[in-house]
Amino acid sequence: MIAPALAAAGLWCTPKKDQTLPSGGRAISLVAPAIAFDHSLAHSSGRYLQGAVFSVPFDAQTANASGARFVDRFQTQFAEPPDTFAALAYDAYKLVRSAVESGSKTRPTLAANLPRAESNELAGPGSGLSPERIPRHPTRLLQLDGDSFRRGAVNQRRPSESAQEQHEQAARDHDRERDQRHRPVVRGRNRGCLRVIA
Protein backbone atom coordinates (compact mmCIF):
# COMPACT_ATOMS: atom_id res chain seq x y z
CA MET A 1 0.00 0.00 0.00
CA ILE A 2 1.16 3.52 -0.72
CA ALA A 3 0.25 5.08 2.67
CA PRO A 4 3.20 3.52 4.60
CA ALA A 5 5.57 4.61 1.82
CA LEU A 6 4.24 8.16 2.03
CA ALA A 7 4.66 8.09 5.82
CA ALA A 8 8.25 6.97 5.41
CA ALA A 9 8.76 10.05 3.21
CA GLY A 10 7.31 12.27 5.97
CA LEU A 11 3.84 12.65 4.44
CA TRP A 12 1.13 11.57 6.88
CA CYS A 13 -2.58 11.40 6.31
CA THR A 14 -4.45 13.94 8.42
CA PRO A 15 -4.42 12.57 11.99
CA LYS A 16 -7.36 12.50 14.39
CA LYS A 17 -7.85 15.61 16.53
CA ASP A 18 -6.08 14.11 19.56
CA GLN A 19 -3.05 12.94 17.55
CA THR A 20 0.02 14.88 16.52
CA LEU A 21 2.20 14.38 13.49
CA PRO A 22 5.55 12.69 13.91
CA SER A 23 8.47 15.10 14.14
CA GLY A 24 9.16 16.56 10.70
CA GLY A 25 5.97 15.06 9.25
CA ARG A 26 3.61 16.97 7.00
CA ALA A 27 -0.17 16.45 6.97
CA ILE A 28 -1.77 15.50 3.67
CA SER A 29 -5.27 14.47 2.60
CA LEU A 30 -5.68 11.12 0.88
CA VAL A 31 -8.54 10.37 -1.49
CA ALA A 32 -8.49 6.71 -2.45
CA PRO A 33 -10.61 5.08 -5.14
CA ALA A 34 -11.29 1.79 -3.45
CA ILE A 35 -12.60 -0.84 -5.84
CA ALA A 36 -11.33 -3.57 -3.51
CA PHE A 37 -12.28 -1.75 -0.30
CA ASP A 38 -11.97 -3.85 2.85
CA HIS A 39 -12.87 -2.87 6.41
CA SER A 40 -9.73 -4.64 7.67
CA LEU A 41 -7.76 -1.62 6.37
CA ALA A 42 -8.73 0.13 9.61
CA HIS A 43 -6.69 -2.40 11.56
CA SER A 44 -3.90 -3.24 9.12
CA SER A 45 -3.05 0.27 7.85
CA GLY A 46 -5.17 2.57 10.02
CA ARG A 47 -2.14 4.24 11.55
CA TYR A 48 -1.22 5.66 8.16
CA LEU A 49 -4.73 6.31 6.88
CA GLN A 50 -6.47 8.33 9.61
CA GLY A 51 -8.76 10.83 7.93
CA ALA A 52 -8.36 9.25 4.49
CA VAL A 53 -11.47 9.36 2.32
CA PHE A 54 -12.37 6.23 0.34
CA SER A 55 -14.62 6.32 -2.71
CA VAL A 56 -16.46 3.03 -2.31
CA PRO A 57 -18.70 1.80 -5.14
CA PHE A 58 -19.95 -1.08 -2.99
CA ASP A 59 -19.57 -2.13 0.63
CA ALA A 60 -21.54 -5.05 2.05
CA GLN A 61 -21.67 -3.44 5.51
CA THR A 62 -23.12 -0.11 4.33
CA ALA A 63 -25.23 -1.30 1.37
CA ASN A 64 -28.50 0.49 0.61
CA ALA A 65 -31.88 -1.33 0.63
CA SER A 66 -31.53 -3.17 -2.70
CA GLY A 67 -27.83 -3.70 -2.00
CA ALA A 68 -28.66 -5.23 1.38
CA ARG A 69 -31.04 -7.69 -0.33
CA PHE A 70 -28.23 -8.62 -2.73
CA VAL A 71 -25.85 -9.11 0.22
CA ASP A 72 -28.36 -11.40 2.00
CA ARG A 73 -28.92 -13.55 -1.11
CA PHE A 74 -25.18 -13.72 -1.86
CA GLN A 75 -24.30 -14.71 1.72
CA THR A 76 -27.00 -17.36 1.74
CA GLN A 77 -25.67 -18.89 -1.46
CA PHE A 78 -21.91 -18.53 -0.93
CA ALA A 79 -21.53 -18.30 2.89
CA GLU A 80 -19.48 -15.10 2.69
CA PRO A 81 -20.21 -11.44 1.97
CA PRO A 82 -19.92 -10.23 -1.62
CA ASP A 83 -17.06 -8.01 -2.68
CA THR A 84 -17.20 -5.06 -5.05
CA PHE A 85 -16.50 -7.20 -8.09
CA ALA A 86 -19.50 -9.46 -7.36
CA ALA A 87 -21.74 -6.40 -6.87
CA LEU A 88 -20.55 -4.73 -10.09
CA ALA A 89 -21.08 -7.95 -12.06
CA TYR A 90 -24.59 -8.22 -10.60
CA ASP A 91 -25.34 -4.58 -11.48
CA ALA A 92 -23.98 -5.00 -15.02
CA TYR A 93 -26.21 -8.04 -15.51
CA LYS A 94 -29.27 -6.18 -14.21
CA LEU A 95 -28.64 -3.18 -16.51
CA VAL A 96 -28.04 -5.33 -19.60
CA ARG A 97 -31.14 -7.37 -18.78
CA SER A 98 -33.16 -4.16 -18.43
CA ALA A 99 -31.93 -2.92 -21.83
CA VAL A 100 -32.72 -6.28 -23.47
CA GLU A 101 -36.18 -6.38 -21.90
CA SER A 102 -36.83 -2.89 -23.29
CA GLY A 103 -36.40 -4.23 -26.84
CA SER A 104 -32.67 -4.32 -27.62
CA LYS A 105 -32.05 -7.26 -29.94
CA THR A 106 -28.70 -6.35 -31.53
CA ARG A 107 -25.40 -5.08 -30.19
CA PRO A 108 -25.87 -1.60 -31.70
CA THR A 109 -29.34 -1.20 -30.17
CA LEU A 110 -28.09 -2.57 -26.85
CA ALA A 111 -25.23 -0.04 -26.89
CA ALA A 112 -27.70 2.74 -27.70
CA ASN A 113 -30.20 1.69 -25.01
CA LEU A 114 -27.79 0.80 -22.22
CA PRO A 115 -27.27 4.42 -21.03
CA ARG A 116 -31.05 4.66 -20.57
CA ALA A 117 -31.35 1.31 -18.78
CA GLU A 118 -32.39 1.56 -15.14
CA SER A 119 -33.01 -0.86 -12.34
CA ASN A 120 -34.18 -0.37 -8.78
CA GLU A 121 -32.49 -3.60 -7.79
CA LEU A 122 -28.83 -2.67 -8.18
CA ALA A 123 -26.37 -3.55 -5.42
CA GLY A 124 -24.29 -0.39 -5.83
CA PRO A 125 -25.34 3.20 -5.14
CA GLY A 126 -26.34 4.03 -8.71
CA SER A 127 -29.51 3.30 -10.62
CA GLY A 128 -27.80 3.07 -13.98
CA LEU A 129 -25.79 5.25 -16.33
CA SER A 130 -26.42 8.82 -17.42
CA PRO A 131 -26.48 9.79 -21.11
CA GLU A 132 -22.80 10.75 -20.64
CA ARG A 133 -22.17 7.08 -19.66
CA ILE A 134 -21.22 7.86 -16.09
CA PRO A 135 -23.05 6.57 -12.99
CA ARG A 136 -26.25 8.49 -12.21
CA HIS A 137 -25.25 8.64 -8.55
CA PRO A 138 -21.79 8.98 -7.03
CA THR A 139 -20.12 6.27 -5.01
CA ARG A 140 -20.28 6.32 -1.23
CA LEU A 141 -17.56 8.22 0.56
CA LEU A 142 -16.24 6.67 3.74
CA GLN A 143 -13.66 8.30 6.01
CA LEU A 144 -11.38 6.39 8.36
CA ASP A 145 -11.85 7.63 11.92
CA GLY A 146 -10.03 5.59 14.54
CA ASP A 147 -10.85 1.92 14.04
CA SER A 148 -13.92 2.40 11.88
CA PHE A 149 -15.18 4.02 8.71
CA ARG A 150 -17.78 6.80 8.85
CA ARG A 151 -20.34 7.48 6.13
CA GLY A 152 -21.13 11.01 5.11
CA ALA A 153 -17.82 12.29 6.41
CA VAL A 154 -17.46 14.41 3.29
CA ASN A 155 -20.07 16.60 1.63
CA GLN A 156 -21.43 14.30 -1.05
CA ARG A 157 -24.27 14.74 -3.51
CA ARG A 158 -26.35 17.85 -3.76
CA PRO A 159 -29.88 16.64 -4.61
CA SER A 160 -30.50 18.99 -7.54
CA GLU A 161 -27.32 18.14 -9.41
CA SER A 162 -26.80 15.49 -12.06
CA ALA A 163 -23.82 13.16 -11.83
CA GLN A 164 -22.07 15.15 -14.57
CA GLU A 165 -22.58 18.42 -12.67
CA GLN A 166 -21.23 16.79 -9.53
CA HIS A 167 -18.09 15.59 -11.34
CA GLU A 168 -17.56 19.06 -12.82
CA GLN A 169 -18.10 20.73 -9.42
CA ALA A 170 -15.70 18.31 -7.75
CA ALA A 171 -13.05 19.16 -10.37
CA ARG A 172 -13.61 22.91 -9.82
CA ASP A 173 -13.41 22.47 -6.02
CA HIS A 174 -10.22 20.46 -6.40
CA ASP A 175 -8.63 23.09 -8.66
CA ARG A 176 -9.67 25.90 -6.31
CA GLU A 177 -8.18 24.09 -3.30
CA ARG A 178 -4.94 23.47 -5.19
CA ASP A 179 -4.69 27.09 -6.28
CA GLN A 180 -5.38 28.35 -2.75
CA ARG A 181 -2.70 26.19 -1.22
CA HIS A 182 -0.09 26.91 -3.91
CA ARG A 183 1.24 23.42 -3.45
CA PRO A 184 1.60 20.71 -6.06
CA VAL A 185 -0.86 17.88 -6.53
CA VAL A 186 0.75 14.50 -7.14
CA ARG A 187 -1.31 12.10 -9.21
CA GLY A 188 -0.72 8.60 -10.48
CA ARG A 189 -0.44 7.88 -14.17
CA ASN A 190 -3.92 6.45 -14.46
CA ARG A 191 -7.12 8.32 -13.73
CA GLY A 192 -8.03 5.79 -11.05
CA CYS A 193 -4.81 6.10 -9.05
CA LEU A 194 -4.52 7.42 -5.53
CA ARG A 195 -4.39 11.19 -5.29
CA VAL A 196 -2.25 13.00 -2.76
CA ILE A 197 -3.38 16.53 -2.11
CA ALA A 198 -0.51 18.29 -0.40
C-alpha positions in Angstrom: 0.0 0.0 0.0 1.2 3.5 -0.7 0.3 5.1 2.7 3.2 3.5 4.6 5.6 4.6 1.8 4.2 8.2 2.0 4.7 8.1 5.8 8.3 7.0 5.4 8.8 10.1 3.2 7.3 12.3 6.0 3.8 12.6 4.4 1.1 11.6 6.9 -2.6 11.4 6.3 -4.5 13.9 8.4 -4.4 12.6 12.0 -7.4 12.5 14.4 -7.9 15.6 16.5 -6.1 14.1 19.6 -3.0 12.9 17.5 0.0 14.9 16.5 2.2 14.4 13.5 5.6 12.7 13.9 8.5 15.1 14.1 9.2 16.6 10.7 6.0 15.1 9.2 3.6 17.0 7.0 -0.2 16.4 7.0 -1.8 15.5 3.7 -5.3 14.5 2.6 -5.7 11.1 0.9 -8.5 10.4 -1.5 -8.5 6.7 -2.5 -10.6 5.1 -5.1 -11.3 1.8 -3.4 -12.6 -0.8 -5.8 -11.3 -3.6 -3.5 -12.3 -1.7 -0.3 -12.0 -3.9 2.8 -12.9 -2.9 6.4 -9.7 -4.6 7.7 -7.8 -1.6 6.4 -8.7 0.1 9.6 -6.7 -2.4 11.6 -3.9 -3.2 9.1 -3.1 0.3 7.9 -5.2 2.6 10.0 -2.1 4.2 11.6 -1.2 5.7 8.2 -4.7 6.3 6.9 -6.5 8.3 9.6 -8.8 10.8 7.9 -8.4 9.2 4.5 -11.5 9.4 2.3 -12.4 6.2 0.3 -14.6 6.3 -2.7 -16.5 3.0 -2.3 -18.7 1.8 -5.1 -20.0 -1.1 -3.0 -19.6 -2.1 0.6 -21.5 -5.0 2.0 -21.7 -3.4 5.5 -23.1 -0.1 4.3 -25.2 -1.3 1.4 -28.5 0.5 0.6 -31.9 -1.3 0.6 -31.5 -3.2 -2.7 -27.8 -3.7 -2.0 -28.7 -5.2 1.4 -31.0 -7.7 -0.3 -28.2 -8.6 -2.7 -25.8 -9.1 0.2 -28.4 -11.4 2.0 -28.9 -13.6 -1.1 -25.2 -13.7 -1.9 -24.3 -14.7 1.7 -27.0 -17.4 1.7 -25.7 -18.9 -1.5 -21.9 -18.5 -0.9 -21.5 -18.3 2.9 -19.5 -15.1 2.7 -20.2 -11.4 2.0 -19.9 -10.2 -1.6 -17.1 -8.0 -2.7 -17.2 -5.1 -5.1 -16.5 -7.2 -8.1 -19.5 -9.5 -7.4 -21.7 -6.4 -6.9 -20.5 -4.7 -10.1 -21.1 -7.9 -12.1 -24.6 -8.2 -10.6 -25.3 -4.6 -11.5 -24.0 -5.0 -15.0 -26.2 -8.0 -15.5 -29.3 -6.2 -14.2 -28.6 -3.2 -16.5 -28.0 -5.3 -19.6 -31.1 -7.4 -18.8 -33.2 -4.2 -18.4 -31.9 -2.9 -21.8 -32.7 -6.3 -23.5 -36.2 -6.4 -21.9 -36.8 -2.9 -23.3 -36.4 -4.2 -26.8 -32.7 -4.3 -27.6 -32.1 -7.3 -29.9 -28.7 -6.3 -31.5 -25.4 -5.1 -30.2 -25.9 -1.6 -31.7 -29.3 -1.2 -30.2 -28.1 -2.6 -26.8 -25.2 0.0 -26.9 -27.7 2.7 -27.7 -30.2 1.7 -25.0 -27.8 0.8 -22.2 -27.3 4.4 -21.0 -31.1 4.7 -20.6 -31.3 1.3 -18.8 -32.4 1.6 -15.1 -33.0 -0.9 -12.3 -34.2 -0.4 -8.8 -32.5 -3.6 -7.8 -28.8 -2.7 -8.2 -26.4 -3.5 -5.4 -24.3 -0.4 -5.8 -25.3 3.2 -5.1 -26.3 4.0 -8.7 -29.5 3.3 -10.6 -27.8 3.1 -14.0 -25.8 5.2 -16.3 -26.4 8.8 -17.4 -26.5 9.8 -21.1 -22.8 10.7 -20.6 -22.2 7.1 -19.7 -21.2 7.9 -16.1 -23.0 6.6 -13.0 -26.2 8.5 -12.2 -25.3 8.6 -8.6 -21.8 9.0 -7.0 -20.1 6.3 -5.0 -20.3 6.3 -1.2 -17.6 8.2 0.6 -16.2 6.7 3.7 -13.7 8.3 6.0 -11.4 6.4 8.4 -11.9 7.6 11.9 -10.0 5.6 14.5 -10.8 1.9 14.0 -13.9 2.4 11.9 -15.2 4.0 8.7 -17.8 6.8 8.8 -20.3 7.5 6.1 -21.1 11.0 5.1 -17.8 12.3 6.4 -17.5 14.4 3.3 -20.1 16.6 1.6 -21.4 14.3 -1.1 -24.3 14.7 -3.5 -26.3 17.9 -3.8 -29.9 16.6 -4.6 -30.5 19.0 -7.5 -27.3 18.1 -9.4 -26.8 15.5 -12.1 -23.8 13.2 -11.8 -22.1 15.1 -14.6 -22.6 18.4 -12.7 -21.2 16.8 -9.5 -18.1 15.6 -11.3 -17.6 19.1 -12.8 -18.1 20.7 -9.4 -15.7 18.3 -7.8 -13.1 19.2 -10.4 -13.6 22.9 -9.8 -13.4 22.5 -6.0 -10.2 20.5 -6.4 -8.6 23.1 -8.7 -9.7 25.9 -6.3 -8.2 24.1 -3.3 -4.9 23.5 -5.2 -4.7 27.1 -6.3 -5.4 28.4 -2.8 -2.7 26.2 -1.2 -0.1 26.9 -3.9 1.2 23.4 -3.4 1.6 20.7 -6.1 -0.9 17.9 -6.5 0.8 14.5 -7.1 -1.3 12.1 -9.2 -0.7 8.6 -10.5 -0.4 7.9 -14.2 -3.9 6.4 -14.5 -7.1 8.3 -13.7 -8.0 5.8 -11.1 -4.8 6.1 -9.1 -4.5 7.4 -5.5 -4.4 11.2 -5.3 -2.3 13.0 -2.8 -3.4 16.5 -2.1 -0.5 18.3 -0.4 
